Structure formats: C-alpha cells, structure tokens
Amino acid sequence: MTKQTGILYVVATPIGNLADISERAITTLKQVSCIAAEDTRHTGKLLAHLGVQTRTLALHDHNEKQRAASIIERCLAGEDLALVSDAGTPLISDPGYNLVRQCREAGVRVIPIPGPSAVITALCAAGLPTDKFLFIGFLAAKSSQRQSQLSALPVDVGTIVCYETARRIQACLDDVALVLGADRELVLAKELTKTFEAFCHGTAAEIQAWLNDDPQRCQGEMVLMITSTPAKAASDISEQVQQTLKILLAELPVKQAAALTAQIHNEKKNPLYKLALEWAGAS
C-alpha cells in the first residue's frame, strides 16, 4: 500500500494579542511533526505560551529556496508540517511563496489555517471604502523609488494599503503628499491588537503632526491606507498648462517642473507630476 503524502499547513498566528490564535491553529501546531518558522526564537515564545512542544526549523527569505526541497521531501514521505511567519498570515509580505508553489508543483497538499492579517484588521476599522482595495506590501526604502511606485499606481483601484516601518513613516508621508496630493485622505493604523493600538485619520500633514505630538506614536508596526481618487487625465489638462510644463521640464527636474506649473496655473500638482513622469519615460 502506498504511503499517503503529508500536508503542509499554512498557519496564521497573532499579530499582537496572543488570544487571537484559533483553536484549530493550536491543534494543528501540536499535531504536525515540525514547524517551519521565519524566526525560530520568536515563534518559540509563542509555542511556549501555547504549550506546543513541536520542533521548529528556520525558513526565511535567505534560505527558503534551499530549505523547500527538504520540507517537500518530508511531506512526500508522509509527514505533516506547518508554516508560520513571525506574525499574521504567512506569505503576506512574509516568506513562504516559493515553498507553497513548489509543494503544489510536487503534488503536496497545502491547507490554509486562516487567522489574523494586519491588512484586513486595519481595513475593517479604518472607515475607508472596503468594497475593493489594493495591497502593495512594503514601499521602497529610497524616496525616489517610493515616489515612482506611488506615481505608477493604477487609477480608481479602491483603498490602497501598504505596510511601513516606524523609521520611514515620516518620509513616506512626505512622498504620498507629493505624488498623490497633500489633500489625499489617509488612515494610519499602528500596533494593531497591542496595548498601544491607534488609528489616525487625516491628510499626510495631519498624520505627521499627530505622530510628532508623542514620540510613542512613532514606534511599532504600521499600516498606511490611502483613499483612491481618480487622477486627472492628460486630456483634461489644458494645452496652456501642458505647454508650461514642457517648457519647465526642459530646464528643471520633474518634481520642480510639476510644482512650478501647478503654482503658476493654480492646478493640482499630482496629475502634472504623473504627466511629466509619463513624458520622461517616453523620451
């Protein structure tokens, strides 16, 4: 009789409050033969709290492709294993994609054990539209790359959701205001499900002021949500405004040319900035 293939369980764990883990997740973590964890020390604390004695092995961005082969081999031999990240649902801006894909290609069954996710947790309490949204993970660390990412966002995709670090949040808000507009409606969620959980609603400048009011607010994990406002199409920008922009672009960087054109003609800076970037990319 052929031995049955094992299962890889993708298990969501708490993003803060340990009471948020499900009974099914705890049972699964106790029953599998091994747990692949992003950080075994971090996961070890959770397992100790839950009374789970299952062995762990490290699976992170730097070793995932190499470690995947041995995990798949164990599953094909009949073992059940679990995959967890440091917090929340694995693969959502966390390691695991290569492992899950290779498991499916090898015929290993993959079963999700649903639970906490910072994206959904933030959205459901933000008061922004949730009928459709675009999750873009972490934005680039460098301002120039971050601005390019923001300017390339498609129009009318619903609420835009990204993760951000406390160290970069102020610079990120600067870029959001520059590229998407200083009056764009935002919500910042921080330390979700933890003691200092907080939501701040306002423009980029208003959220920056809120952060600056208390150093404690500039700590911890953050989720930034941005309302989606259809950008002004190039066809809606008058020929006179476009001509001014072209003249200034011949002498100035994109950012400055767009800002000056907006000031001269009392126009919104964001659509001019996007138009200038399109012209620069086409040249």
ZAMAR-22908 format. One record per residue: z, x, y of N, C-alpha, C in turn. Coordinates in steps of 0.1 Angstrom, whole numbers, plus 5000, padded with zeros to 4 digits. Layout:
BEGIN
ZXYZXYZXY;...
END
This chain:
BEGIN
500050084988500050005000500050095012;499150065022499050145034500250115043;500850225048501950205057501550145070;502350055075501949985088502150085100;501150075109501250155121502350115130;502950215136504050185145503650125158;504550105167504250035180504750125191;504050125202504550185215504950075224;506250065227506849965236506850025250;506249955260506349995274507449915280;508649985283509849905287510149925301;510349815308510749815322512249835323;512749925332514149945334514549915349;515849905352516249865365515749955376;515449905388515049985399516350015408;517449965404518749995411519849935404;520049805405521149735398520949735383;521849795376521749815362521849685354;522349585360522449445354521149375353;520149435359518749375359518049395346;518549485337517749505325517949385315;516849355308516849245299517449275286;517949165279518449185265517349235256;516149195258515049235250514849385251;514949435264514749575266515849655260;517049615261518149685254517949695239;517649575233517449575219516349665214;515249665222514049755219514449905220;515149935230515550075232516550125221;517350035215518250065204517450085191;516350005189515749995176514650105174;514050155185512950245184513550385179;512650465173513150595168513250695179;512550675190512550775201512050715214;512650765225512250705239511550815247;510350795251509650895260510050855274;510650955281511250925294510651025304;510450975316509951055327510951175330;512251135330513251235332514351205323;514551285312515551255302516951255307;517251335317518651335322518951205329;517951155337518051035345518250915335;517250905325517350805315518550805307;519050935304520250945296521450875302;521550875315522650805322522550655320;521350595320521150455318521450425303;520950505294521250475280522750485277;523450575283524850585281525550465286;525150415297525750295303525450175293;524350175287523950055278524450075264;525050195261525450215247524350245238;523250295243522050325234522050475231;521950505218522150635213520750695208;519650625211518350675206517950805213;517350895206516951025211515851005221;515751095230514751095241513851225240;512651205246511751325248511151305262;510851415268510251415282508851385281;508351295290506951265292506751245307;506151335313505951325328504551365332;504251375345502851405349502351535344;503251635342502751765338502551785323;503051695315502951725301502351605293;502051495301501651365294500451385285;499351445289498251455281498551535268;499351645269499651715257500651645248;501651575254502651505246502151385239;501051325245500551195240500151215225;499451325222498951345208500151335198;501251395201502351395191502951255190;503051185201503551045201502650955193;501350965195500450885188500550915173;500651045169500751085155501951015149;503051005156504350945151504150795149;503450735159503150585158502250555146;501250645144500350625133501050645119;502050715120502850745107503850625105;503950535114504850415112506050405121;506250505130507350505139507150415151;508150345155508150275168508750355179;508050375190508550455202508550365214;509350405224509350335237509050435248;508350375258508050455270508850395282;509550475290510250425302509950525313;510050475325510050565337511450575343;511550645354512850665360513450525365;512550445369512950315374511750215374;512050095371510949995372510049995360;508849945362507849935351506950055350;506950115338506150235336504650215340;503950325344502550325348502350275363;503250205369503050155382503550265392;502550355395502850475403503850565395;503750565382504550645373503750685362;504150795354503350835343503250735332;502250755323502050665312500650625309;499850625319498450575318497750645306;497750775306497050855296497550815282;498850805281499450775268499050635263;499150535271498750405268497250395264;496450455272495050455269494650515256;495350635253495050705241495550625229;496750555231497250475220496350365216;495750295226494850185223493550235217;493150355221491950415215492150455201;493350495198493750535184494150415175;494150295181494550185172496050155172;496850225180498250195181498550075189;499249985184499649865192500549895203;500249845215501149865227501649735232;502949725232503649595236504449615249;504249535259505049555272506349475270;507349535275508649465277508949445292;508549335297508549315312509949325318;509949345331511249355338510949395353;511949465359511849495373510649575377;510149545389509049625395509249615410;509249735417509549735431508549655439;507249655435506149585442506449435443;506749375431506949235431508349195437;509349275435510649255441510549255456;509849345462509649345476508849235482;507749205475506849095479507548955479;508348935469508948795468509948765478;510448865486511448835496511048875510;509748915511509248975524508848865534;508448745529508048645538506548665542;505848745535504448765538503548695527;502248665530501448595520501448675507;501548595496501548655483500448595473;499648515479498548455471497548555466;497448665473496748785469497248905476;497249015469497749135476497149265469;497149375477496549495472497649605472;497949655460498949765458498149895458;498549985467497850115468498650235464;499850205458500750325454501250395466;501350535464501850615475500650665483;500750655496499750715505499850865505;498750925510498751075510499851125519;500251255516501351315524500851365537;499551405538499051455551498551345560;498751355573498451245582496951215582;496151325582494651305583494151225571;494651265559494251195547494751055546;495951035551496550905552495750805561;495350865572494550785581493250745575;492650835568491350805561491550695550;492650695543492950595533493150455540;493850455550494150335557492850275563;492050355569490750315575489750265565;489950305552488950275542489450145534;490550085538491049965531490049855533;489749775523488849665525489449555533;488549475539489049365548489449245541;490449185545490949055540491249065525;492049155521492449175507493849105504;494449045514495748995513496749095518;498049075514499049175519498849305512;498949415520498749545514500149605512;500349665500501649715496501549855492;502449935497502450075493503950125492;504050235484505350305484505350415494;506550445499506650555509508050625507;508050755510509350825510510050815523;511350835523512150835535511750945544;511351055539510951175547509651145555;508751065549507451045555507250915563;508250825562508050685566507750675581;508350765590508150755604506650795607;506150905601504850945603503850845597;504150785586503350685580503150565590;504250525596504250405605503350445617;503450565622502550615633501150595629;500750635617499350625613498950475611;499850395606499550255604499250185618;500050225628499850165641498450215647;498150345644496950405650495750335643;495750335630494550285623494350135622;495550065619495449925617495849845629;496349905639496749835651498249835653;498649855666500049855669500749725668;499949615668500549485667500449425653;500049505643499949455629501349415624;501449305617502749255612503049335599;504349395599504749475587506149425582;506449465570507749445565508149575557;509249635560509749745552510949705544;510849735531511949705522512449835517;513749855517514349975512515549955503;515750045494516850045485517049915478;515949865472515849735466516849725454;517649615454518649585444519849675445;519949765454521049855455522049805467;523049885468524149845478523549835492;522649925496522149915510520749855511;520449765502519149695503518949635517;517749645522517449585535516049565537;515649465545514349425548514249425564;513149495569512949495583511549445586;511449335595510149275597509749305612;508549345614508149365628506849455629;506549505641505449605642505949735638;505049835637505349975634506450025643;506250005656507250055666508649985664;508649855661509849785660510649835647;509949865637510549915625511050055627;510250135634510750275637512050265645;512050175655513350165663514450125654;514250035645515249985636515750105627;514850185622515250305614516050405622;515650425635516350525643517750475648;517950345647519350295651520450335642;520050375629521150405619520550505609;521050635609520450735600520550685585;521450605582521550555568520250475564;519550415574518350345571517150435567;517250555570516150655567516350725554;517050655545517350715532516850625521;516550675509516250595497514750565496;514450485485513150455482512650335491;511450335495510950235504509550175500;509450045503508149975500507749915514;506449955518505949905530504849805528;504949685534504049575532503349545546;502049535545501249515557500349395556;500449305566499549185566498149225567;497249155560495849185561495149105571;494549165581493849105592492449145592;491449055591490049095591489749175603;489049285600488649375611487549325618;487349365631486249315639485049395634;483949315630482749375626482049445637;481249545633480449625643479549535651;479049425645478149335652478849255662;480249255662481049175671481349265683;481149395682481449485693480149495702;480349475715479249465724478449605724;477249595728476349715729476949815740;477549755750478049845761479249925755;480149855747481249925742480850035732;479849995723479350095714478650215720;478050185732477350295739478450395744;479550335750480650425755481150505743;481350445732481950515721481050625716;479750605716478750705712478850825721;478950795734478950905744480150985743;481350925741482550995739482651075726;482051015716482051085703481351215703;480351225713479551355714480451465719;481551435726482451535732483851535726;484251435720485651425716485851385701;486951425695487251385682487251225680;487151175668487051035666488250965671;489451015669490650945673490750925688;490351035696490451025710489350935716;488150955710486950875715487250725713;487850685702488150545700489250495709;490250575711491350535720490850525735;490050615739489550605753488550485755;487750465745486850345746487650215746;488650205738489450085738490150075752;490550185758491250175771490250135782;489050195782488050165792487650015792;487449965780486949825778487949725775;489249765774490349675771490049605757;489649695747489349645734490449695724;490549635712491449685702490949815697;491849915695491550045691491050055676;491649975667491449985653489949965649;489249855654487849835650486949945655;487350005667486550115673486750235664;487950255660488250375652487450365639;487450255633486750235620485250255622;484750195633483350215635482950355638;483750425645483550575647483550655634;484450615626484550685613483250655604;482750535605481550505598480350585603;480350595616479250675622479350825618;480550875618480851015615480451035600;480750945591480450955577478950955574;478250875583476850865581475950975586;476651055595475851165601475851285593;
END
